Amino acid sequence: MTDRPLQKEIETYNAKLPELLGSIGRFVLIKGEQVEGIYDTYADALKVGYERFKLEPFLVKQIAPAEQAHYFTRELDLECPT
């Protein structure tokens, strides 16, 4: 068993991405190596995930052709030392 939560589900998403691209913007529910469904909203996918898998780990992810980069910084109120 891996020590990285949802690693198998992330690998499954990446492997199935070419097939999923027909549903860009929708949300995929993945458990292990299985795509369990594609939903219009995150809430719908999450609801089905909890109904089927209870508290077992599962992945709900928005289908996108590329990962969107997010940039975070800390201590935004500090001035830049020059």
KOLZA-10845 format. One record per residue: x, y, z of N, C-alpha, C, CB in turn. Coordinates in pm, whole numbers, padded with zeros to 5 digits, always signed. Glycine has a CB too. Layout:
N
XYZXYZXYZXYZ
...
This chain:
82
+00085-00118+00000+00000+00000+00000+00089+00124+00000-00096+00000+00123
+00049+00225-00074+00128+00347-00084+00100+00440+00033+00099+00417-00216
+00198+00522+00068+00178+00618+00176+00127+00752+00122+00308+00638+00254
+00100+00759-00006+00047+00881-00066-00102+00862-00093+00122+00916-00198
-00185+00931-00015-00330+00916-00034-00372+00949-00178-00406+01006+00064
-00462+00871-00229-00521+00889-00362-00421+00875-00478-00587+01024-00370
-00303+00821-00452-00204+00805-00558-00259+00719-00673-00075+00743-00503
-00324+00609-00640-00378+00520-00743-00485+00593-00825-00438+00390-00679
-00571+00671-00758-00676+00744-00827-00617+00852-00919-00771+00808-00726
-00513+00918-00875-00447+01020-00959-00384+00954-01081-00340+01097-00878
-00321+00839-01061-00263+00765-01173-00372+00722-01271-00185+00641-01122
-00484+00680-01219-00596+00639-01305-00647+00759-01384-00711+00578-01221
-00663+00874-01319-00706+00995-01390-00610+01027-01504-00714+01115-01291
-00481+01026-01476-00382+01058-01580-00385+00958-01694-00243+01063-01519
-00403+00830-01662-00408+00726-01765-00534+00737-01851-00401+00587-01701
-00646+00775-01789-00774+00782-01860-00802+00920-01921-00886+00747-01766
-00713+01016-01897-00738+01153-01942-00771+01163-02091-00620+01238-01912
-00701+01094-02180-00738+01105-02322-00885+01069-02348-00648+01015-02407
-00936+00969-02277-01076+00929-02293-01171+01031-02229-01099+00791-02232
-01125+01096-02122-01209+01189-02047-01220+01327-02113-01155+01205-01908
-01131+01358-02206-01128+01491-02264-01254+01529-02340-01011+01503-02355
-01336+01433-02372-01465+01463-02433-01563+01525-02334-01524+01337-02492
-01524+01529-02208-01610+01582-02102-01542+01695-02025-01651+01470-02006
-01463+01775-02094-01390+01885-02029-01487+01974-01952-01312+01968-02134
-01447+02008-01830-01528+02094-01745-01621+02019-01651-01608+02185-01830
-01649+01894-01682-01733+01812-01594-01644+01748-01488-01811+01701-01676
-01701+01670-01399-01629+01613-01286-01632+01461-01291-01688+01663-01153
-01515+01402-01274-01503+01257-01278-01488+01204-01136-01382+01213-01366
-01552+01091-01110-01543+01020-00983-01459+00895-01008-01684+00984-00925
-01349+00882-00933-01258+00768-00951-01235+00700-00817-01123+00815-01012
-01242+00567-00820-01209+00485-00703-01110+00380-00749-01337+00418-00641
-00988+00386-00698-00884+00292-00740-00852+00309-00887-00928+00148-00712
-00866+00202-00962-00838+00205-01106-00964+00218-01189-00763+00080-01146
-01075+00251-01125-01203+00252-01194-01262+00393-01201-01301+00159-01124
-01302+00435-01322-01381+00556-01338-01524+00518-01305-01368+00618-01484
-01579+00578-01201-01712+00542-01153-01822+00625-01216-01717+00556-01003
-01787+00738-01276-01888+00820-01340-01837+00960-01368-02012+00827-01255
-01912+01030-01453-01882+01168-01489-02008+01249-01461-01836+01182-01641
-01990+01363-01393-02103+01441-01344-02089+01588-01384-02116+01428-01192
-02202+01656-01389-02202+01797-01427-02147+01888-01319-02342+01841-01462
-02166+01850-01192-02118+01935-01083-02032+01855-00986-02236+01999-01008
-01947+01929-00916-01864+01869-00811-01953+01809-00703-01767+01974-00751
-02057+01881-00665-02148+01835-00560-02214+01702-00598-02256+01940-00533
-02255+01687-00723-02317+01561-00766-02218+01445-00757-02370+01575-00911
-02096+01467-00804-01995+01362-00800-01959+01325-00656-01868+01406-00876
-01946+01425-00571-01913+01402-00432-02024+01325-00361-01888+01535-00361
-02148+01360-00388-02263+01292-00327-02262+01143-00363-02395+01357-00372
-02244+01113-00491-02241+00973-00535-02122+00901-00473-02235+00964-00689
-02008+00969-00466-01890+00908-00404-01915+00868-00260-01773+01003-00411
-01975+00957-00181-02005+00923-00042-02112+00815-00030-02050+01048+00033
-02210+00817-00120-02313+00713-00116-02254+00575-00144-02424+00744-00218
-02163+00568-00241-02105+00438-00279-01992+00393-00188-02054+00445-00421
-01906+00486-00148-01781+00447-00081-01773+00489+00066-01666+00505-00155
-01878+00557+00115-01883+00601+00255-01756+00681+00286-01897+00479+00352
-01677+00635+00382-01558+00708+00424-01429+00655+00362-01546+00703+00574
-01442+00562+00267-01323+00515+00195-01276+00626+00101-01354+00384+00116
-01146+00635+00075-01096+00740-00014-01144+00722-00159-00944+00743-00011
-01177+00832-00222-01211+00837-00365-01174+00976-00414-01364+00805-00391
-01164+00989-00545-01122+01116-00605-01235+01174-00689-00996+01096-00692
-01261+01303-00669-01348+01380-00757-01261+01491-00814-01476+01436-00681
-01253+01497-00945-01164+01593-01010-01230+01651-01134-01029+01527-01047
-01212+01781-01153-01264+01843-01274-01176+01803-01392-01271+01999-01260
-01238+01766-01500-01166+01720-01619-01113+01842-01693-01258+01634-01712
-00981+01841-01716-00915+01952-01785-00798+01897-01865-00867+02061-01684
-00769+01958-01981-00659+01908-02064-00522+01928-02001-00662+01975-02198
-00510+02024-01909-00383+02049-01841-00413+02097-01700-00297+02153-01918
-00321+02070-01610-00337+02117-01473-00324+02268-01471-00235+02052-01379
-00409+02332-01392-00402+02476-01378-00305+02508-01266-00543+02538-01350
-00209+02595-01294-00110+02632-01194-00170+02735-01099+00018+02687-01261
-00147+02715-00971-00190+02809-00869-00066+02858-00797-00292+02743-00770
-00059+02985-00776+00056+03043-00708+00011+03100-00575+00124+03151-00795
+00080+03062-00472+00050+03112-00338+00177+03170-00281-00007+02999-00247
+00162+03274-00207+00275+03333-00139+00234+03363+00003+00326+03460-00211
+00332+03374+00090+00302+03402+00229+00348+03543+00265+00368+03298+00322
+00294+03594+00370+00333+03723+00424+00325+03833+00319+00473+03715+00480
+00208+03848+00262+00189+03945+00155+00203+04089+00202+00055+03925+00093
+00194+04112+00331+00201+04250+00379+00345+04298+00400+00125+04261+00509
+00442+04216+00377+00581+04257+00392+00632+04328+00267+00669+04135+00424
+00716+04426+00289+00778+04496+00177+00895+04414+00126+00823+04639+00217
+00924+04428+00001+01034+04356-00060+01166+04420-00015+01021+04358-00215
+01254+04340+00046+01383+04397+00087+01471+04422-00036+01456+04302+00188
+01515+04544-00050+01603+04577-00165+01735+04630-00120+01537+04678-00255
